[in-house]
Amino acid sequence: MNEKKVVVVIVEGPSDENAIGGILKEYFSSEEVQFAVVHGDITSDYSTNIDNVVSKINNLIEGIKIKYGYKRGDFIRIIHIADTDGVFVKGCIRKAEVSGVQYFEDHIECMSVEEVDKRNKHKSEIMCKLYTTGKINNIMYRLYFNSCNLEHVLYDELKNFSDDEKELLSDEFAEKYEGRYQEFIEYISDEKIAVSGDYKDTWKYIQKDKNSLCRHSNMHLIFE
């Protein structure tokens, strides 16, 4: 019989789990922390829409439930961490001869402005749907953002990292804060990164102007 309650953390990739997994497990030491690694971005996947995204997340929880033999009542919290990728910006996407999408704190460069506009509209609608979803199958759910992405927030680097680079950076970050979760909370709560206000306030802020390209996060609210 499982006595501990379960906190599920949904992240985009294994380097995300590697960077902050130990911190969250230490902070939630009285609970069991289980990660659901999506290996991509559920909010920008075109097979995801505002009608099915909640059921997709519920399927992730169901998979953990089956894998570890949990009961539905064992789950107490879903923490979903996602990148904003600058999707709330308007009028600052520039066509350029670049590989993929390049992010800057005041604009985005890409080969096809139309494609990035399409992605931004799609992803922003899903993010707005999720942040206003307070519960999933009666489990408390919150979507936390990193802008423009997790590497930008944690490492103060705004570039397209390779998977190998992400792995190296996440290893170094995890080692730095091993056994020091309180120091991480102080780091992520610094006014240079943390958006002030309550959960809804942070989401209102990140949707304004070019804020979804700047180095901001509301992950500090995980620890309040």
Protein Blocks (a to p, Z undefined) as FASTA:
>chain_A
ZZbdcdddddfblklmmmmmmmmmmmmmmbccddddehiafklmmkbcfklmmmmmmmmm
mmmmmmnopafklpgbdcddddfklmmbghiaccdddehjaddfkbccdfblmlmmmmmm
mmmmmmmmmmmmmbgghiacddddddfbfklmmnopacdddfklmmmmmmmmmmmmgoil
mmmmmmmmpmklmcgddfklmmmmmmgcjllmmccdfklmmmZZ
